[in-house]
């Protein structure tokens, strides 16, 4: 019985962590671009290398835009697309 409870707790924790897009350079990523990303607190971060950007792009393509953020209105911040508030 104890093992079942432990497994249920670990599974739930894993699902919760997987639902968040967290990056070691900042908070949870809101919108990512070829030159960096916005975290959900509206702070800009540059990628620490091409590999880091490629890894994020491959794992979370729905929040990645293959262009520079400064080519977008408002620097690429999408205030009308706060998808994380509707999960």
PyMOL Python script that loads the backbone (N, CA, C, O; Angstrom):
from pymol import cmd

cmd.read_pdbstr("""\
ATOM      1  N   UNK A   1       0.825  -1.199   0.000  1.00  0.00           N
ATOM      2  CA  UNK A   1       0.000   0.000   0.000  1.00  0.00           C
ATOM      3  C   UNK A   1       0.870   1.264   0.000  1.00  0.00           C
ATOM      4  O   UNK A   1       0.584   2.218  -0.724  1.00  0.00           O
ATOM      5  N   UNK A   2       1.919   1.264   0.807  1.00  0.00           N
ATOM      6  CA  UNK A   2       2.801   2.425   0.861  1.00  0.00           C
ATOM      7  C   UNK A   2       3.444   2.705  -0.492  1.00  0.00           C
ATOM      8  O   UNK A   2       3.566   3.857  -0.909  1.00  0.00           O
ATOM      9  N   UNK A   3       3.850   1.643  -1.167  1.00  0.00           N
ATOM     10  CA  UNK A   3       4.491   1.822  -2.479  1.00  0.00           C
ATOM     11  C   UNK A   3       3.526   2.409  -3.491  1.00  0.00           C
ATOM     12  O   UNK A   3       3.927   3.211  -4.334  1.00  0.00           O
ATOM     13  N   UNK A   4       2.269   2.026  -3.423  1.00  0.00           N
ATOM     14  CA  UNK A   4       1.274   2.585  -4.350  1.00  0.00           C
ATOM     15  C   UNK A   4       1.086   4.078  -4.107  1.00  0.00           C
ATOM     16  O   UNK A   4       0.979   4.863  -5.049  1.00  0.00           O
ATOM     17  N   UNK A   5       1.048   4.454  -2.851  1.00  0.00           N
ATOM     18  CA  UNK A   5       0.889   5.883  -2.521  1.00  0.00           C
ATOM     19  C   UNK A   5       2.109   6.668  -2.991  1.00  0.00           C
ATOM     20  O   UNK A   5       1.972   7.745  -3.571  1.00  0.00           O
ATOM     21  N   UNK A   6       3.307   6.129  -2.741  1.00  0.00           N
ATOM     22  CA  UNK A   6       4.524   6.798  -3.195  1.00  0.00           C
ATOM     23  C   UNK A   6       4.533   6.953  -4.705  1.00  0.00           C
ATOM     24  O   UNK A   6       4.880   8.016  -5.219  1.00  0.00           O
ATOM     25  N   UNK A   7       4.155   5.906  -5.414  1.00  0.00           N
ATOM     26  CA  UNK A   7       4.133   5.969  -6.872  1.00  0.00           C
ATOM     27  C   UNK A   7       3.110   6.990  -7.360  1.00  0.00           C
ATOM     28  O   UNK A   7       3.367   7.712  -8.324  1.00  0.00           O
ATOM     29  N   UNK A   8       1.961   7.057  -6.706  1.00  0.00           N
ATOM     30  CA  UNK A   8       0.934   8.032  -7.103  1.00  0.00           C
ATOM     31  C   UNK A   8       1.437   9.455  -6.892  1.00  0.00           C
ATOM     32  O   UNK A   8       1.236  10.323  -7.742  1.00  0.00           O
ATOM     33  N   UNK A   9       2.089   9.690  -5.763  1.00  0.00           N
ATOM     34  CA  UNK A   9       2.622  11.023  -5.473  1.00  0.00           C
ATOM     35  C   UNK A   9       3.709  11.394  -6.479  1.00  0.00           C
ATOM     36  O   UNK A   9       3.718  12.509  -7.001  1.00  0.00           O
ATOM     37  N   UNK A  10       4.625  10.464  -6.751  1.00  0.00           N
ATOM     38  CA  UNK A  10       5.699  10.739  -7.709  1.00  0.00           C
ATOM     39  C   UNK A  10       5.157  10.960  -9.110  1.00  0.00           C
ATOM     40  O   UNK A  10       5.651  11.827  -9.830  1.00  0.00           O
ATOM     41  N   UNK A  11       4.155  10.198  -9.508  1.00  0.00           N
ATOM     42  CA  UNK A  11       3.563  10.371 -10.841  1.00  0.00           C
ATOM     43  C   UNK A  11       2.899  11.728 -10.965  1.00  0.00           C
ATOM     44  O   UNK A  11       3.053  12.411 -11.978  1.00  0.00           O
ATOM     45  N   UNK A  12       2.160  12.121  -9.936  1.00  0.00           N
ATOM     46  CA  UNK A  12       1.494  13.427  -9.949  1.00  0.00           C
ATOM     47  C   UNK A  12       2.510  14.548 -10.001  1.00  0.00           C
ATOM     48  O   UNK A  12       2.338  15.506 -10.754  1.00  0.00           O
ATOM     49  N   UNK A  13       3.569  14.441  -9.210  1.00  0.00           N
ATOM     50  CA  UNK A  13       4.611  15.471  -9.209  1.00  0.00           C
ATOM     51  C   UNK A  13       5.273  15.556 -10.582  1.00  0.00           C
ATOM     52  O   UNK A  13       5.560  16.652 -11.064  1.00  0.00           O
ATOM     53  N   UNK A  14       5.514  14.419 -11.207  1.00  0.00           N
ATOM     54  CA  UNK A  14       6.118  14.417 -12.536  1.00  0.00           C
ATOM     55  C   UNK A  14       5.240  15.086 -13.565  1.00  0.00           C
ATOM     56  O   UNK A  14       5.735  15.820 -14.420  1.00  0.00           O
ATOM     57  N   UNK A  15       3.939  14.845 -13.500  1.00  0.00           N
ATOM     58  CA  UNK A  15       3.013  15.484 -14.442  1.00  0.00           C
ATOM     59  C   UNK A  15       2.972  16.987 -14.243  1.00  0.00           C
ATOM     60  O   UNK A  15       2.935  17.742 -15.214  1.00  0.00           O
ATOM     61  N   UNK A  16       2.977  17.427 -13.001  1.00  0.00           N
ATOM     62  CA  UNK A  16       2.964  18.861 -12.725  1.00  0.00           C
ATOM     63  C   UNK A  16       4.232  19.527 -13.239  1.00  0.00           C
ATOM     64  O   UNK A  16       4.165  20.608 -13.824  1.00  0.00           O
ATOM     65  N   UNK A  17       5.373  18.908 -13.033  1.00  0.00           N
ATOM     66  CA  UNK A  17       6.627  19.483 -13.518  1.00  0.00           C
ATOM     67  C   UNK A  17       6.680  19.500 -15.032  1.00  0.00           C
ATOM     68  O   UNK A  17       7.177  20.460 -15.621  1.00  0.00           O
ATOM     69  N   UNK A  18       6.183  18.470 -15.664  1.00  0.00           N
ATOM     70  CA  UNK A  18       6.222  18.402 -17.126  1.00  0.00           C
ATOM     71  C   UNK A  18       5.320  19.446 -17.762  1.00  0.00           C
ATOM     72  O   UNK A  18       5.558  19.849 -18.900  1.00  0.00           O
ATOM     73  N   UNK A  19       4.286  19.894 -17.051  1.00  0.00           N
ATOM     74  CA  UNK A  19       3.364  20.876 -17.626  1.00  0.00           C
ATOM     75  C   UNK A  19       3.943  22.286 -17.621  1.00  0.00           C
ATOM     76  O   UNK A  19       3.428  23.162 -18.317  1.00  0.00           O
ATOM     77  N   UNK A  20       4.994  22.520 -16.857  1.00  0.00           N
ATOM     78  CA  UNK A  20       5.641  23.829 -16.794  1.00  0.00           C
ATOM     79  C   UNK A  20       6.861  23.836 -17.694  1.00  0.00           C
ATOM     80  O   UNK A  20       7.631  22.876 -17.728  1.00  0.00           O
ATOM     81  N   UNK A  21       7.024  24.914 -18.412  1.00  0.00           N
ATOM     82  CA  UNK A  21       8.214  25.063 -19.240  1.00  0.00           C
ATOM     83  C   UNK A  21       9.168  25.943 -18.452  1.00  0.00           C
ATOM     84  O   UNK A  21       9.045  27.168 -18.467  1.00  0.00           O
ATOM     85  N   UNK A  22      10.111  25.326 -17.768  1.00  0.00           N
ATOM     86  CA  UNK A  22      11.029  26.057 -16.896  1.00  0.00           C
ATOM     87  C   UNK A  22      12.414  26.027 -17.521  1.00  0.00           C
ATOM     88  O   UNK A  22      12.832  25.033 -18.114  1.00  0.00           O
ATOM     89  N   UNK A  23      13.088  27.107 -17.377  1.00  0.00           N
ATOM     90  CA  UNK A  23      14.422  27.211 -17.941  1.00  0.00           C
ATOM     91  C   UNK A  23      15.397  27.624 -16.848  1.00  0.00           C
ATOM     92  O   UNK A  23      15.071  28.491 -16.038  1.00  0.00           O
ATOM     93  N   UNK A  24      16.582  27.028 -16.803  1.00  0.00           N
ATOM     94  CA  UNK A  24      17.532  27.361 -15.746  1.00  0.00           C
ATOM     95  C   UNK A  24      17.996  28.813 -15.757  1.00  0.00           C
ATOM     96  O   UNK A  24      18.439  29.316 -14.724  1.00  0.00           O
ATOM     97  N   UNK A  25      17.910  29.494 -16.883  1.00  0.00           N
ATOM     98  CA  UNK A  25      18.360  30.884 -16.950  1.00  0.00           C
ATOM     99  C   UNK A  25      17.319  31.869 -16.445  1.00  0.00           C
ATOM    100  O   UNK A  25      17.623  33.054 -16.307  1.00  0.00           O
ATOM    101  N   UNK A  26      16.134  31.432 -16.174  1.00  0.00           N
ATOM    102  CA  UNK A  26      15.087  32.336 -15.719  1.00  0.00           C
ATOM    103  C   UNK A  26      13.860  31.551 -15.317  1.00  0.00           C
ATOM    104  O   UNK A  26      13.937  30.346 -15.080  1.00  0.00           O
ATOM    105  N   UNK A  27      12.744  32.218 -15.238  1.00  0.00           N
ATOM    106  CA  UNK A  27      11.504  31.578 -14.830  1.00  0.00           C
ATOM    107  C   UNK A  27      10.913  30.728 -15.931  1.00  0.00           C
ATOM    108  O   UNK A  27      11.606  30.321 -16.865  1.00  0.00           O
ATOM    109  N   UNK A  28       9.652  30.470 -15.814  1.00  0.00           N
ATOM    110  CA  UNK A  28       8.966  29.674 -16.820  1.00  0.00           C
ATOM    111  C   UNK A  28       8.909  30.455 -18.132  1.00  0.00           C
ATOM    112  O   UNK A  28       8.594  31.645 -18.143  1.00  0.00           O
ATOM    113  N   UNK A  29       9.211  29.786 -19.214  1.00  0.00           N
ATOM    114  CA  UNK A  29       9.280  30.448 -20.508  1.00  0.00           C
ATOM    115  C   UNK A  29       7.881  30.723 -21.033  1.00  0.00           C
ATOM    116  O   UNK A  29       7.020  29.843 -21.040  1.00  0.00           O
ATOM    117  N   UNK A  30       7.672  31.949 -21.467  1.00  0.00           N
ATOM    118  CA  UNK A  30       6.395  32.329 -22.067  1.00  0.00           C
ATOM    119  C   UNK A  30       6.489  32.223 -23.586  1.00  0.00           C
ATOM    120  O   UNK A  30       5.705  31.505 -24.208  1.00  0.00           O
ATOM    121  N   UNK A  31       7.442  32.932 -24.185  1.00  0.00           N
ATOM    122  CA  UNK A  31       7.594  32.971 -25.639  1.00  0.00           C
ATOM    123  C   UNK A  31       9.078  32.929 -25.975  1.00  0.00           C
ATOM    124  O   UNK A  31       9.869  33.681 -25.406  1.00  0.00           O
ATOM    125  N   UNK A  32       9.451  32.064 -26.887  1.00  0.00           N
ATOM    126  CA  UNK A  32      10.862  31.915 -27.245  1.00  0.00           C
ATOM    127  C   UNK A  32      11.085  32.294 -28.704  1.00  0.00           C
ATOM    128  O   UNK A  32      10.227  32.078 -29.559  1.00  0.00           O
ATOM    129  N   UNK A  33      12.248  32.860 -28.964  1.00  0.00           N
ATOM    130  CA  UNK A  33      12.651  33.307 -30.294  1.00  0.00           C
ATOM    131  C   UNK A  33      14.047  32.799 -30.584  1.00  0.00           C
ATOM    132  O   UNK A  33      14.695  32.211 -29.718  1.00  0.00           O
ATOM    133  N   UNK A  34      14.503  33.023 -31.783  1.00  0.00           N
ATOM    134  CA  UNK A  34      15.832  32.548 -32.166  1.00  0.00           C
ATOM    135  C   UNK A  34      16.934  33.206 -31.333  1.00  0.00           C
ATOM    136  O   UNK A  34      18.001  32.618 -31.155  1.00  0.00           O
ATOM    137  N   UNK A  35      16.695  34.411 -30.823  1.00  0.00           N
ATOM    138  CA  UNK A  35      17.719  35.131 -30.076  1.00  0.00           C
ATOM    139  C   UNK A  35      17.526  35.115 -28.556  1.00  0.00           C
ATOM    140  O   UNK A  35      18.319  35.718 -27.833  1.00  0.00           O
ATOM    141  N   UNK A  36      16.502  34.444 -28.069  1.00  0.00           N
ATOM    142  CA  UNK A  36      16.276  34.377 -26.626  1.00  0.00           C
ATOM    143  C   UNK A  36      14.815  34.113 -26.308  1.00  0.00           C
ATOM    144  O   UNK A  36      14.060  33.640 -27.158  1.00  0.00           O
ATOM    145  N   UNK A  37      14.422  34.421 -25.079  1.00  0.00           N
ATOM    146  CA  UNK A  37      13.040  34.146 -24.670  1.00  0.00           C
ATOM    147  C   UNK A  37      12.572  35.122 -23.596  1.00  0.00           C
ATOM    148  O   UNK A  37      13.367  35.705 -22.857  1.00  0.00           O
ATOM    149  N   UNK A  38      11.261  35.276 -23.539  1.00  0.00           N
ATOM    150  CA  UNK A  38      10.595  36.016 -22.475  1.00  0.00           C
ATOM    151  C   UNK A  38      10.158  35.009 -21.421  1.00  0.00           C
ATOM    152  O   UNK A  38       9.584  33.975 -21.762  1.00  0.00           O
ATOM    153  N   UNK A  39      10.415  35.288 -20.153  1.00  0.00           N
ATOM    154  CA  UNK A  39       9.824  34.446 -19.122  1.00  0.00           C
ATOM    155  C   UNK A  39       8.436  35.000 -18.795  1.00  0.00           C
ATOM    156  O   UNK A  39       8.069  36.078 -19.263  1.00  0.00           O
ATOM    157  N   UNK A  40       7.682  34.275 -18.005  1.00  0.00           N
ATOM    158  CA  UNK A  40       6.292  34.652 -17.734  1.00  0.00           C
ATOM    159  C   UNK A  40       6.163  35.900 -16.867  1.00  0.00           C
ATOM    160  O   UNK A  40       5.073  36.454 -16.728  1.00  0.00           O
ATOM    161  N   UNK A  41       7.275  36.342 -16.283  1.00  0.00           N
ATOM    162  CA  UNK A  41       7.273  37.592 -15.526  1.00  0.00           C
ATOM    163  C   UNK A  41       7.715  38.764 -16.395  1.00  0.00           C
ATOM    164  O   UNK A  41       7.995  39.849 -15.886  1.00  0.00           O
ATOM    165  N   UNK A  42       7.777  38.542 -17.709  1.00  0.00           N
ATOM    166  CA  UNK A  42       8.099  39.557 -18.710  1.00  0.00           C
ATOM    167  C   UNK A  42       9.549  40.046 -18.593  1.00  0.00           C
ATOM    168  O   UNK A  42       9.818  41.241 -18.719  1.00  0.00           O
ATOM    169  N   UNK A  43      10.475  39.118 -18.353  1.00  0.00           N
ATOM    170  CA  UNK A  43      11.903  39.419 -18.359  1.00  0.00           C
ATOM    171  C   UNK A  43      12.529  38.727 -19.564  1.00  0.00           C
ATOM    172  O   UNK A  43      12.219  37.572 -19.855  1.00  0.00           O
ATOM    173  N   UNK A  44      13.407  39.436 -20.258  1.00  0.00           N
ATOM    174  CA  UNK A  44      14.060  38.898 -21.447  1.00  0.00           C
ATOM    175  C   UNK A  44      15.355  38.177 -21.060  1.00  0.00           C
ATOM    176  O   UNK A  44      16.097  38.643 -20.195  1.00  0.00           O
ATOM    177  N   UNK A  45      15.618  37.036 -21.709  1.00  0.00           N
ATOM    178  CA  UNK A  45      16.838  36.251 -21.499  1.00  0.00           C
ATOM    179  C   UNK A  45      17.388  35.836 -22.856  1.00  0.00           C
ATOM    180  O   UNK A  45      16.634  35.426 -23.739  1.00  0.00           O
ATOM    181  N   UNK A  46      18.697  35.942 -23.019  1.00  0.00           N
ATOM    182  CA  UNK A  46      19.334  35.432 -24.233  1.00  0.00           C
ATOM    183  C   UNK A  46      19.654  33.959 -24.036  1.00  0.00           C
ATOM    184  O   UNK A  46      19.921  33.520 -22.918  1.00  0.00           O
ATOM    185  N   UNK A  47      19.627  33.197 -25.128  1.00  0.00           N
ATOM    186  CA  UNK A  47      20.046  31.801 -25.063  1.00  0.00           C
ATOM    187  C   UNK A  47      21.516  31.751 -24.713  1.00  0.00           C
ATOM    188  O   UNK A  47      22.271  32.658 -25.064  1.00  0.00           O
ATOM    189  N   UNK A  48      21.925  30.715 -24.033  1.00  0.00           N
ATOM    190  CA  UNK A  48      23.332  30.546 -23.693  1.00  0.00           C
ATOM    191  C   UNK A  48      24.091  29.791 -24.774  1.00  0.00           C
ATOM    192  O   UNK A  48      25.249  29.425 -24.573  1.00  0.00           O
ATOM    193  N   UNK A  49      23.465  29.557 -25.898  1.00  0.00           N
ATOM    194  CA  UNK A  49      24.114  28.888 -27.018  1.00  0.00           C
ATOM    195  C   UNK A  49      23.089  28.331 -27.987  1.00  0.00           C
ATOM    196  O   UNK A  49      21.905  28.227 -27.665  1.00  0.00           O
ATOM    197  N   UNK A  50      23.549  27.975 -29.170  1.00  0.00           N
ATOM    198  CA  UNK A  50      22.654  27.436 -30.198  1.00  0.00           C
ATOM    199  C   UNK A  50      21.994  26.136 -29.760  1.00  0.00           C
ATOM    200  O   UNK A  50      20.831  25.886 -30.077  1.00  0.00           O
ATOM    201  N   UNK A  51      22.734  25.315 -29.033  1.00  0.00           N
ATOM    202  CA  UNK A  51      22.202  24.020 -28.584  1.00  0.00           C
ATOM    203  C   UNK A  51      21.014  24.216 -27.647  1.00  0.00           C
ATOM    204  O   UNK A  51      20.013  23.506 -27.745  1.00  0.00           O
ATOM    205  N   UNK A  52      21.128  25.175 -26.745  1.00  0.00           N
ATOM    206  CA  UNK A  52      20.055  25.457 -25.803  1.00  0.00           C
ATOM    207  C   UNK A  52      18.784  25.883 -26.538  1.00  0.00           C
ATOM    208  O   UNK A  52      17.690  25.423 -26.213  1.00  0.00           O
ATOM    209  N   UNK A  53      18.932  26.751 -27.515  1.00  0.00           N
ATOM    210  CA  UNK A  53      17.778  27.206 -28.306  1.00  0.00           C
ATOM    211  C   UNK A  53      17.171  26.042 -29.085  1.00  0.00           C
ATOM    212  O   UNK A  53      15.949  25.903 -29.135  1.00  0.00           O
ATOM    213  N   UNK A  54      18.003  25.215 -29.685  1.00  0.00           N
ATOM    214  CA  UNK A  54      17.518  24.071 -30.463  1.00  0.00           C
ATOM    215  C   UNK A  54      16.794  23.069 -29.573  1.00  0.00           C
ATOM    216  O   UNK A  54      15.760  22.531 -29.966  1.00  0.00           O
ATOM    217  N   UNK A  55      17.321  22.813 -28.384  1.00  0.00           N
ATOM    218  CA  UNK A  55      16.662  21.878 -27.460  1.00  0.00           C
ATOM    219  C   UNK A  55      15.279  22.377 -27.074  1.00  0.00           C
ATOM    220  O   UNK A  55      14.320  21.605 -27.046  1.00  0.00           O
ATOM    221  N   UNK A  56      15.174  23.677 -26.775  1.00  0.00           N
ATOM    222  CA  UNK A  56      13.865  24.215 -26.421  1.00  0.00           C
ATOM    223  C   UNK A  56      12.925  24.153 -27.617  1.00  0.00           C
ATOM    224  O   UNK A  56      11.775  23.734 -27.484  1.00  0.00           O
ATOM    225  N   UNK A  57      13.405  24.564 -28.772  1.00  0.00           N
ATOM    226  CA  UNK A  57      12.583  24.562 -29.984  1.00  0.00           C
ATOM    227  C   UNK A  57      12.040  23.165 -30.273  1.00  0.00           C
ATOM    228  O   UNK A  57      10.864  23.018 -30.609  1.00  0.00           O
ATOM    229  N   UNK A  58      12.866  22.154 -30.148  1.00  0.00           N
ATOM    230  CA  UNK A  58      12.433  20.789 -30.413  1.00  0.00           C
ATOM    231  C   UNK A  58      11.429  20.284 -29.390  1.00  0.00           C
ATOM    232  O   UNK A  58      10.521  19.528 -29.738  1.00  0.00           O
ATOM    233  N   UNK A  59      11.577  20.685 -28.149  1.00  0.00           N
ATOM    234  CA  UNK A  59      10.693  20.198 -27.091  1.00  0.00           C
ATOM    235  C   UNK A  59       9.393  20.995 -26.986  1.00  0.00           C
ATOM    236  O   UNK A  59       8.367  20.451 -26.577  1.00  0.00           O
ATOM    237  N   UNK A  60       9.427  22.275 -27.350  1.00  0.00           N
ATOM    238  CA  UNK A  60       8.272  23.157 -27.131  1.00  0.00           C
ATOM    239  C   UNK A  60       8.018  24.048 -28.338  1.00  0.00           C
ATOM    240  O   UNK A  60       7.935  25.270 -28.211  1.00  0.00           O
ATOM    241  N   UNK A  61       7.896  23.437 -29.497  1.00  0.00           N
ATOM    242  CA  UNK A  61       7.763  24.193 -30.741  1.00  0.00           C
ATOM    243  C   UNK A  61       6.543  25.115 -30.764  1.00  0.00           C
ATOM    244  O   UNK A  61       6.541  26.101 -31.500  1.00  0.00           O
ATOM    245  N   UNK A  62       5.517  24.822 -29.983  1.00  0.00           N
ATOM    246  CA  UNK A  62       4.310  25.653 -29.998  1.00  0.00           C
ATOM    247  C   UNK A  62       4.528  27.024 -29.360  1.00  0.00           C
ATOM    248  O   UNK A  62       3.697  27.918 -29.521  1.00  0.00           O
ATOM    249  N   UNK A  63       5.639  27.199 -28.635  1.00  0.00           N
ATOM    250  CA  UNK A  63       5.938  28.486 -28.002  1.00  0.00           C
ATOM    251  C   UNK A  63       7.231  29.087 -28.547  1.00  0.00           C
ATOM    252  O   UNK A  63       7.808  29.985 -27.935  1.00  0.00           O
ATOM    253  N   UNK A  64       7.681  28.590 -29.695  1.00  0.00           N
ATOM    254  CA  UNK A  64       8.926  29.054 -30.293  1.00  0.00           C
ATOM    255  C   UNK A  64       8.635  29.718 -31.639  1.00  0.00           C
ATOM    256  O   UNK A  64       7.885  29.187 -32.458  1.00  0.00           O
ATOM    257  N   UNK A  65       9.239  30.887 -31.851  1.00  0.00           N
ATOM    258  CA  UNK A  65       9.088  31.625 -33.107  1.00  0.00           C
ATOM    259  C   UNK A  65      10.472  31.722 -33.756  1.00  0.00           C
ATOM    260  O   UNK A  65      11.406  32.236 -33.140  1.00  0.00           O
ATOM    261  N   UNK A  66      10.609  31.244 -34.967  1.00  0.00           N
ATOM    262  CA  UNK A  66      11.903  31.177 -35.641  1.00  0.00           C
ATOM    263  C   UNK A  66      12.262  32.514 -36.288  1.00  0.00           C
ATOM    264  O   UNK A  66      12.396  32.620 -37.507  1.00  0.00           O
ATOM    265  N   UNK A  67      12.412  33.515 -35.451  1.00  0.00           N
ATOM    266  CA  UNK A  67      12.826  34.850 -35.874  1.00  0.00           C
ATOM    267  C   UNK A  67      13.282  35.606 -34.620  1.00  0.00           C
ATOM    268  O   UNK A  67      13.054  35.157 -33.496  1.00  0.00           O
ATOM    269  N   UNK A  68      13.915  36.735 -34.827  1.00  0.00           N
ATOM    270  CA  UNK A  68      14.365  37.551 -33.689  1.00  0.00           C
ATOM    271  C   UNK A  68      13.162  38.225 -33.019  1.00  0.00           C
ATOM    272  O   UNK A  68      12.196  38.601 -33.682  1.00  0.00           O
ATOM    273  N   UNK A  69      13.239  38.366 -31.728  1.00  0.00           N
ATOM    274  CA  UNK A  69      12.122  38.962 -30.993  1.00  0.00           C
ATOM    275  C   UNK A  69      11.928  40.432 -31.339  1.00  0.00           C
ATOM    276  O   UNK A  69      10.805  40.934 -31.284  1.00  0.00           O
ATOM    277  N   UNK A  70      13.007  41.132 -31.696  1.00  0.00           N
ATOM    278  CA  UNK A  70      12.879  42.559 -31.980  1.00  0.00           C
ATOM    279  C   UNK A  70      12.287  42.844 -33.361  1.00  0.00           C
ATOM    280  O   UNK A  70      12.090  44.004 -33.722  1.00  0.00           O
ATOM    281  N   UNK A  71      12.002  41.795 -34.133  1.00  0.00           N
ATOM    282  CA  UNK A  71      11.302  41.959 -35.409  1.00  0.00           C
ATOM    283  C   UNK A  71       9.788  41.957 -35.211  1.00  0.00           C
ATOM    284  O   UNK A  71       9.032  42.130 -36.167  1.00  0.00           O
ATOM    285  N   UNK A  72       9.353  41.761 -33.980  1.00  0.00           N
ATOM    286  CA  UNK A  72       7.930  41.668 -33.634  1.00  0.00           C
ATOM    287  C   UNK A  72       7.447  42.943 -32.946  1.00  0.00           C
ATOM    288  O   UNK A  72       8.234  43.639 -32.303  1.00  0.00           O
ATOM    289  N   UNK A  73       6.174  43.246 -33.078  1.00  0.00           N
ATOM    290  CA  UNK A  73       5.625  44.345 -32.281  1.00  0.00           C
ATOM    291  C   UNK A  73       5.791  44.034 -30.791  1.00  0.00           C
ATOM    292  O   UNK A  73       5.704  42.875 -30.386  1.00  0.00           O
ATOM    293  N   UNK A  74       6.022  45.031 -30.005  1.00  0.00           N
ATOM    294  CA  UNK A  74       6.162  44.899 -28.557  1.00  0.00           C
ATOM    295  C   UNK A  74       7.320  43.968 -28.178  1.00  0.00           C
ATOM    296  O   UNK A  74       7.299  43.352 -27.112  1.00  0.00           O
ATOM    297  N   UNK A  75       8.318  43.867 -29.043  1.00  0.00           N
ATOM    298  CA  UNK A  75       9.480  43.047 -28.751  1.00  0.00           C
ATOM    299  C   UNK A  75       9.204  41.559 -28.669  1.00  0.00           C
ATOM    300  O   UNK A  75      10.005  40.803 -28.122  1.00  0.00           O
ATOM    301  N   UNK A  76       8.064  41.134 -29.216  1.00  0.00           N
ATOM    302  CA  UNK A  76       7.736  39.711 -29.210  1.00  0.00           C
ATOM    303  C   UNK A  76       6.932  39.249 -28.013  1.00  0.00           C
ATOM    304  O   UNK A  76       6.639  38.060 -27.884  1.00  0.00           O
ATOM    305  N   UNK A  77       6.570  40.171 -27.137  1.00  0.00           N
ATOM    306  CA  UNK A  77       5.730  39.807 -25.999  1.00  0.00           C
ATOM    307  C   UNK A  77       4.273  39.785 -26.463  1.00  0.00           C
ATOM    308  O   UNK A  77       3.786  40.769 -27.020  1.00  0.00           O
ATOM    309  N   UNK A  78       3.588  38.687 -26.240  1.00  0.00           N
ATOM    310  CA  UNK A  78       2.203  38.505 -26.689  1.00  0.00           C
ATOM    311  C   UNK A  78       1.266  38.614 -25.494  1.00  0.00           C
ATOM    312  O   UNK A  78       0.870  37.600 -24.919  1.00  0.00           O
ATOM    313  N   UNK A  79       0.916  39.819 -25.124  1.00  0.00           N
ATOM    314  CA  UNK A  79       0.085  40.005 -23.932  1.00  0.00           C
ATOM    315  C   UNK A  79      -1.300  39.374 -24.078  1.00  0.00           C
ATOM    316  O   UNK A  79      -1.934  39.031 -23.080  1.00  0.00           O
ATOM    317  N   UNK A  80      -1.765  39.223 -25.303  1.00  0.00           N
ATOM    318  CA  UNK A  80      -3.088  38.628 -25.522  1.00  0.00           C
ATOM    319  C   UNK A  80      -3.029  37.103 -25.591  1.00  0.00           C
ATOM    320  O   UNK A  80      -4.056  36.461 -25.812  1.00  0.00           O
ATOM    321  N   UNK A  81      -1.845  36.509 -25.405  1.00  0.00           N
ATOM    322  CA  UNK A  81      -1.696  35.054 -25.465  1.00  0.00           C
ATOM    323  C   UNK A  81      -1.017  34.547 -24.197  1.00  0.00           C
ATOM    324  O   UNK A  81       0.078  33.987 -24.250  1.00  0.00           O
ATOM    325  N   UNK A  82      -1.669  34.745 -23.069  1.00  0.00           N
ATOM    326  CA  UNK A  82      -1.132  34.285 -21.793  1.00  0.00           C
ATOM    327  C   UNK A  82      -1.677  32.877 -21.526  1.00  0.00           C
ATOM    328  O   UNK A  82      -2.426  32.653 -20.575  1.00  0.00           O
ATOM    329  N   UNK A  83      -1.280  31.936 -22.388  1.00  0.00           N
ATOM    330  CA  UNK A  83      -1.804  30.576 -22.393  1.00  0.00           C
ATOM    331  C   UNK A  83      -1.653  29.881 -21.041  1.00  0.00           C
ATOM    332  O   UNK A  83      -2.473  29.031 -20.694  1.00  0.00           O
ATOM    333  N   UNK A  84      -0.631  30.222 -20.284  1.00  0.00           N
ATOM    334  CA  UNK A  84      -0.374  29.557 -19.016  1.00  0.00           C
ATOM    335  C   UNK A  84      -1.433  29.882 -17.958  1.00  0.00           C
ATOM    336  O   UNK A  84      -1.538  29.169 -16.960  1.00  0.00           O
ATOM    337  N   UNK A  85      -2.203  30.926 -18.155  1.00  0.00           N
ATOM    338  CA  UNK A  85      -3.262  31.266 -17.199  1.00  0.00           C
ATOM    339  C   UNK A  85      -4.538  30.463 -17.443  1.00  0.00           C
ATOM    340  O   UNK A  85      -5.464  30.523 -16.634  1.00  0.00           O
ATOM    341  N   UNK A  86      -4.599  29.716 -18.540  1.00  0.00           N
ATOM    342  CA  UNK A  86      -5.812  29.001 -18.906  1.00  0.00           C
ATOM    343  C   UNK A  86      -5.642  27.495 -18.889  1.00  0.00           C
ATOM    344  O   UNK A  86      -6.419  26.781 -19.523  1.00  0.00           O
ATOM    345  N   UNK A  87      -4.648  26.999 -18.182  1.00  0.00           N
ATOM    346  CA  UNK A  87      -4.406  25.551 -18.110  1.00  0.00           C
ATOM    347  C   UNK A  87      -5.108  24.953 -16.941  1.00  0.00           C
ATOM    348  O   UNK A  87      -5.019  23.746 -16.720  1.00  0.00           O
TER     349      UNK A  87
END
""", "prot")
cmd.dss("prot")
cmd.show_as("cartoon", "prot")
cmd.util.cbc("prot")
cmd.orient("prot")
